[in-house]
Amino acid sequence: MKHFLIILAIAALGTAQSQTPAPASPAAQGSPLAQLQAIRAANATLLEQQAKAILQLVEIEKQAQQIKLLGKRS
């Protein structure tokens, strides 16, 4: 049930962003919309970190394959 609510909230956030955004007031900082935007920004940062980690793992895998290939030649 929690996952459904999170997905619904994210879908609503995507829909809300396609409309003209209202100016943020200081009182809106604690609003659910502001909280969701903060979570979305944190998730984007996490996804970037994960993408970098995956690229590093791919490079390590390529190097391991080269070492295996060179080991078989000798």
C-alpha positions as semicolon CSV with decimal commas, in nm:
position;residue;x (nm);y (nm);z (nm)
1;M;0,000;0,000;0,000
2;K;0,288;0,238;0,080
3;H;0,445;0,175;-0,259
4;F;0,118;0,252;-0,433
5;L;0,089;0,584;-0,250
6;I;0,448;0,675;-0,333
7;I;0,396;0,591;-0,700
8;L;0,072;0,789;-0,701
9;A;0,247;1,086;-0,540
10;I;0,531;1,072;-0,793
11;A;0,283;1,052;-1,080
12;A;0,099;1,352;-0,941
13;L;0,427;1,539;-0,907
14;G;0,508;1,469;-1,272
15;T;0,165;1,598;-1,373
16;A;0,202;1,904;-1,154
17;Q;0,536;1,990;-1,309
18;S;0,388;1,998;-1,658
19;Q;0,161;2,282;-1,542
20;T;0,282;2,630;-1,462
21;P;0,438;2,609;-1,117
22;A;0,313;2,843;-0,848
23;P;0,571;3,060;-0,676
24;A;0,702;2,892;-0,362
25;S;0,624;3,072;-0,042
26;P;0,823;3,027;0,279
27;A;0,523;2,854;0,437
28;A;0,519;2,598;0,155
29;Q;0,864;2,465;0,249
30;G;0,705;2,209;0,479
31;S;0,427;2,123;0,239
32;P;0,398;1,771;0,101
33;L;0,481;1,901;-0,248
34;A;0,805;2,057;-0,123
35;Q;0,890;1,737;0,059
36;L;0,829;1,531;-0,254
37;Q;1,048;1,765;-0,455
38;A;1,326;1,726;-0,199
39;I;1,291;1,348;-0,215
40;R;1,299;1,360;-0,594
41;A;1,619;1,566;-0,589
42;A;1,778;1,325;-0,344
43;N;1,675;1,031;-0,564
44;A;1,826;1,198;-0,871
45;T;2,155;1,239;-0,684
46;L;2,144;0,876;-0,578
47;L;2,075;0,763;-0,934
48;E;2,376;0,961;-1,059
49;Q;2,597;0,796;-0,798
50;Q;2,465;0,453;-0,893
51;A;2,527;0,521;-1,263
52;K;2,888;0,615;-1,186
53;A;2,928;0,298;-0,979
54;I;2,789;0,086;-1,262
55;L;3,029;0,243;-1,510
56;Q;3,319;0,165;-1,275
57;L;3,201;-0,195;-1,242
58;V;3,179;-0,229;-1,619
59;E;3,537;-0,103;-1,651
60;I;3,654;-0,347;-1,384
61;E;3,477;-0,629;-1,566
62;K;3,646;-0,534;-1,895
63;Q;3,986;-0,530;-1,725
64;A;3,916;-0,869;-1,565
65;Q;3,829;-1,012;-1,907
66;Q;4,153;-0,877;-2,050
67;I;4,352;-1,030;-1,765
68;K;4,183;-1,367;-1,823
69;L;4,258;-1,346;-2,195
70;L;4,622;-1,255;-2,138
71;G;4,656;-1,530;-1,877
72;K;4,536;-1,792;-2,126
73;R;4,789;-1,676;-2,387
74;S;5,091;-1,736;-2,166
